[in-house]
């Protein structure tokens, strides 16, 4: 009987902690602002903690069966649990979620007008991550972005050839394949494209197409280059833990 009561108490305590971690005002406001009533009432998008909604003029599309809390902004799932309360979302373009998607604490997500940003099922961005999308960024299924990493598909300023006067494109797409593991403090710039089952080492800079190396590779460095072949994260072995972190209901 005592053990039963202890388990019951721990379960209630966990539920209570989760309830108070949700920013219910922003959660209800965003869902009913961006979705038809039939979808909004299911609350597919949850916000956790303090967040600045700089703009939500754009569109968010869920291309998957609608479930409660399937998209979490500020979801605490890491060792780092203390927020600096700097989370910010600016949505003027289009975000497409292909399933359950997770953003850790203190994220910065900016999607410009006419820009397109897509997240595959079970994709995520860890704490202090940054996404700046001016044209197009696509994350495949189970594309996992580590803490303090950033994806930026623009150089923000027009650059030109001083001899010919030719202007270089300011923006270019980023495409990450399925089952990618991007370590902490990685910078992924415009023109980056990775194959499926790609791992990127910490503190690397990616700025080109790496798909010709094939799948199951480790890349890294500044700029990133091929470090090892025939290597992959144990995605199947970690499947249960990954689903537990992301799928709350």
N, C-alpha and C positions, 0 to 999 in steps of 0.2 A: 504493500500500500504506500509506504514512504517513497519507494523508488518511482512508483507511478506518479505521485504528486510532484516529485522533483522534475520528472520528464515533462509533465504538464506545465509546470512553472517555467521551465526553460523555453518551451515552445511558445507560451504566451508572451514571455519577455522578448523573444526574437521577433514575433509578430508586431509587438508594440514599438520596438526599435525601428523596424521597417516602416511602419505607418508614419512615424514622426520624421523619417528621413525624406519622405516625399514632399515636394513643393506642390501642394494640392491646388493652390491658386493658379500658378503658371500651368500646371497640368490640365486643369479644366479649361482654362482660357485658351490654350493652344489647340486642344482637340476640337472644341466647339467652334473655334475660329477657322480652322483649316479643313475640317471634314464635314461631310453631310451628317445629319443627326444619327442615322443608322450606324455609322462608323464611330462617330464621336462618343456616343454613349458607352462604347466598349473600352474607351480610354486606351487606345493602342500605344500612345506616346506618354511616357512618364518623365517628369523633371525632378531631379533630386537636389536639394540644397538651393543656395542662392544662385540665380542666373539672370543675366541681362539679355533681354530679347531686343536687340538693337533694331531688327526689322524682321517681320514675318510676312512680307508682301508676296513672297514667292510661293511655290507649290511644293507640297510633300506628297508623294505617291507611295502607297504600300502595295507592292506587287506580290502578295502572298495572302493566305488565309488570315483574317483579322483576329488578333488575340489581345487580351489585356497586357499592358506593359511590355509589349514586344520590342519597343524601341525605347532605350533608356539613356537620357542625357544626364550625366553626372552620377552614374551608377557606381557605387563603391564596391569594387571586386578585387582590389589589390592590397598589398602590404601597406602602401601609403593610404591612410584613411582620413588624415587631417586636411581639410580643404582650406585654400587661401581665399575662397569665395570670389574667384575671378572668372567664372564660367561665362561664356558669351556666345550667342547664336545670332548670326545675321543672314537671313534667308531672303534673297531677292530673286534667285533663279529657281532651279528645280532640284529637289532631292528625291531619289528613288530608293526605297528599301525593299530588298528581295526576300526579307524574312526578319528574324531577330537580329537587331543591331544594337551595339553598346558603345557609349562614350563614357570614359572615366571622369574623375573629378577635375575641375579647373580646365576644361576643354575650351578651345576657340574654333568655331566653325563659321566660315564665311563663304557664301555662294553668291556670286555676283549676278546681276540681271542677265538673262539669256544663257547663263552657265548651267552645266548639268553635272550632278554629282551622284554616283550610284554606289550603293553598299550591298554586297552579297550577303546571303544568309550566314549568320554566326560570325560576321565580320565585326571588328571592334577597334577602338582607339583608346589607349590607356591614358593615365593621368597626365595633365599638362601637355596633351597633344594639340596639334594645330593643323587645320585644313583650310587652305586658301584656294578657292576654285574660281578662276576667271573664265575658263573655257570648258574643260571636261576632265573629271577625275572618276575613274571606275575601280572599285575594289571588288575582287572576286569572292567567292564563297570561302569562309574561314580565313580571310585576310586579316591578320592580327597585327596591329600597330602598337609598338612599345611606348613606354612613357617618354615624354619630352621629344617625341619624334614629330616631324612636320612634313606635310605634303603641300607643295606650292607649285602651281602650274603656270606661273608668270614670273617675269623678272621685274615687273612693275614699271619699267622705264624703257623707252625706245632707244635701241642701240643701232648704230649704223657703221658701215665701212667708210673710213675717212678718205680712202682713195677713190672709191667708185660712187660713194653716196648712197649705196644700197642699204635699205633699212632691214634689220633682222626682225623676224616675228617676235612679238612681245609675249604671246601666250602659245602653249602647245599642250596637248593632252598627256595625262598620266594614266597608265593602265597596270594594275597589279593583278596577277593571276590567282587562281584558286589555291588555297592552302599555302599562303605566304606567311612567313614569320619575320616581321621587321623589328629588330631589336631597339633598345632605347637610344635616344638622341640621334636617330638616323634622319637625314634630310633627303627628301625625294623631290627632285625638281622636274620641270617641264621636259617632255620627250622621253621620260622614263617608262619603260615597259618591261615587265618581268614575266617569266613563265610560271606555270603551275609548280607547286612544291619548291619554292625558292625561299632561302633564308638569307637575311641581310645582317651582317655583323654590326655591333654597336659603333656609333660615331662615324658612320659611313656617309658618303655623298653619292647619290645616284642621279645621273643626268643623261642616260642614253638607253637604247634598246638592248636588253640582255637575253632576249628569248632565243637567240641563236645558240646559246650554250646548252639548251635543252632543260629538262626537268631535273628535280632533285639535286640542286646546286647550292653552294654557299658563296656569296659574293660579299665584298667589303673593301674598305679603303677610301681614299680621297684623291681622285674619284674612284668609285667602286670598280673592282675587277674580279674575275673568277678566282676563287680561293680553293675550292674543293668540289669534286663531283661525287655523285652517288651518296648523298647525305640528305637527311630529311628529319624534321621533327616527327615524333611518334604520334601522329594525329589520331590514329585509331585507338591507341592506348589511352589517350587523353580525352577521348570523345565524351565520356560520361561527365568528367569534370568541367569541360567547356560548356556543355549543355546546361549543367547545374548553375554555372555562373550567369548565363545569359537568359535561360528560359525560366522565368519566375512563376508562371502560371501554366 
